[in-house]
Amino acid sequence: MLTIIADIVNIPVDDPIAFTFFTGYMAMLASSVFFFAERSSVDGKWRLSLLVSGLITGIAAVHYYYMRDYYLATGENPTALRYIDWTLTVPLMCVEFYLLTKAAGAKMSLLWKLIIASVWMLVTGYYGEAFTDGSSGHSVLWGVLSTLGYVYILYTAWFGEVAQLASQSGNATVVRGVRILAWFVLVGWAIYPIGYMCMPGGWLNTGLGWSSANVDLFYNIADAINKIGFGLVVYSVAVSSSNK
Ligand SMILES: *C/C=C(C)/C=C/C=C(C)/C=C/C1=C(C)CCCC1(C)C
C-alpha cells in the first residue's frame, strides 16, 4: 500500500507508463459514459452500435483499473490482464464492422471469420509474450503467426467482404465510416506489433535496446487511439445517418 502511494507521487515526474495507465483509465471511462448517454440521440437501428462502442471502452476501463494497480505494485507488464481485455474488446470491434455492413447484407459467417482471425491473432500473440524464453526465435515465430490473423482482418476491411458490402450499401456515410475504420486497423493497430517487438527477444529490444517496459507504453497509447477512435467513428456515422 505504501509503495503504491509512493509510486502515485512519482507518476508525473518520471513514469510515462503509469501516466498513460491513469489517463487511459479515465479516458475509457468517460468515453463509455458518453457513448451510453448518446444512444438516445440516434435512430433506433444505431443504438446497438453505440452500445457496443460503450462496452468496448467500458471493458477496457475495468481492465485499466486493475492493470494500473498491477503495474504500480509490481513494475511489470500486466500481460494476462492485457490479453483478457483484448480477447473481449477486439471481437467487439469486429461486431462493429458487422453491424455497419449488416443493412447491406453482411452475414453471421463474416462476423465469425473476423472473430476467429482476431482470436487467432491474440492467442498466438499471448503465447509469444507470456511464454517468452527471451530468445528472438520464440518472439519472431509467434509474432509472425499472430500477424497472419491481423493481415486477414486488414484485408477484409480494405478489399474483402467488409469493403465490398460497404460499397454495395449505397450509403455514402457508411462507405466513409468503414474506410476510416479500415485506416484505424492499418495504422492504429500497427502500433501493437511495434510494442510487442520491445519485449526480450523482440527486434526493437535486441536491435535498438528498447526496454520491455515500453511494451505497455505502446499498448496504452494504441488502446486509447483505437478503442475511443473506433467508437467515435461509429458515433459519427450514427449521428449523420440519423439526421437525414
Ligand atoms: C483494443 C485492442 C486492440 C484493438 C488490440 C489490437 C491488437 C493487435 C492488433 C495485436 C497484434 C499483434 C500482432 C499483429 C503481432 C504481435 C502480437 C500482437 C498480438 C501484439
Ligand as a Chemical Component Dictionary entry (heavy atoms), coordinates in Angstrom:
data_LIG
# 
_chem_comp.id                   LIG 
_chem_comp.type                 NON-POLYMER 
_chem_comp.pdbx_formal_charge   0 
_chem_comp.three_letter_code    LIG 
# 
loop_
_chem_comp_atom.comp_id 
_chem_comp_atom.atom_id 
_chem_comp_atom.alt_atom_id 
_chem_comp_atom.type_symbol 
_chem_comp_atom.charge 
_chem_comp_atom.model_Cartn_x 
_chem_comp_atom.model_Cartn_y 
_chem_comp_atom.model_Cartn_z 
_chem_comp_atom.pdbx_ordinal 
LIG C1  C1  C 0 -8.478 -2.703 -28.159 1  
LIG C2  C2  C 0 -7.428 -3.546 -28.508 2  
LIG C3  C3  C 0 -6.951 -3.757 -29.789 3  
LIG C4  C4  C 0 -7.534 -3.072 -30.986 4  
LIG C5  C5  C 0 -5.847 -4.653 -29.912 5  
LIG C6  C6  C 0 -5.256 -4.987 -31.051 6  
LIG C7  C7  C 0 -4.119 -5.830 -31.029 7  
LIG C8  C8  C 0 -3.347 -6.168 -32.106 8  
LIG C9  C9  C 0 -3.666 -5.696 -33.479 9  
LIG C10 C10 C 0 -2.208 -7.015 -31.847 10 
LIG C11 C11 C 0 -1.403 -7.520 -32.795 11 
LIG C12 C12 C 0 -0.187 -8.339 -32.617 12 
LIG C13 C13 C 0 0.498  -8.668 -33.774 13 
LIG C14 C14 C 0 -0.002 -8.295 -35.138 14 
LIG C15 C15 C 0 1.798  -9.416 -33.752 15 
LIG C16 C16 C 0 2.435  -9.445 -32.403 16 
LIG C17 C17 C 0 1.479  -9.798 -31.340 17 
LIG C18 C18 C 0 0.297  -8.815 -31.237 18 
LIG C19 C19 C 0 -0.803 -9.600 -30.528 19 
LIG C20 C20 C 0 0.736  -7.639 -30.372 20 
# 
loop_
_chem_comp_bond.comp_id 
_chem_comp_bond.atom_id_1 
_chem_comp_bond.atom_id_2 
_chem_comp_bond.value_order 
_chem_comp_bond.pdbx_ordinal 
LIG C1  C2  SING 1  
LIG C2  C3  DOUB 2  
LIG C3  C4  SING 3  
LIG C3  C5  SING 4  
LIG C5  C6  DOUB 5  
LIG C6  C7  SING 6  
LIG C7  C8  DOUB 7  
LIG C8  C9  SING 8  
LIG C8  C10 SING 9  
LIG C10 C11 DOUB 10 
LIG C11 C12 SING 11 
LIG C12 C13 DOUB 12 
LIG C12 C18 SING 13 
LIG C13 C14 SING 14 
LIG C13 C15 SING 15 
LIG C15 C16 SING 16 
LIG C16 C17 SING 17 
LIG C17 C18 SING 18 
LIG C18 C19 SING 19 
LIG C18 C20 SING 20 
# 
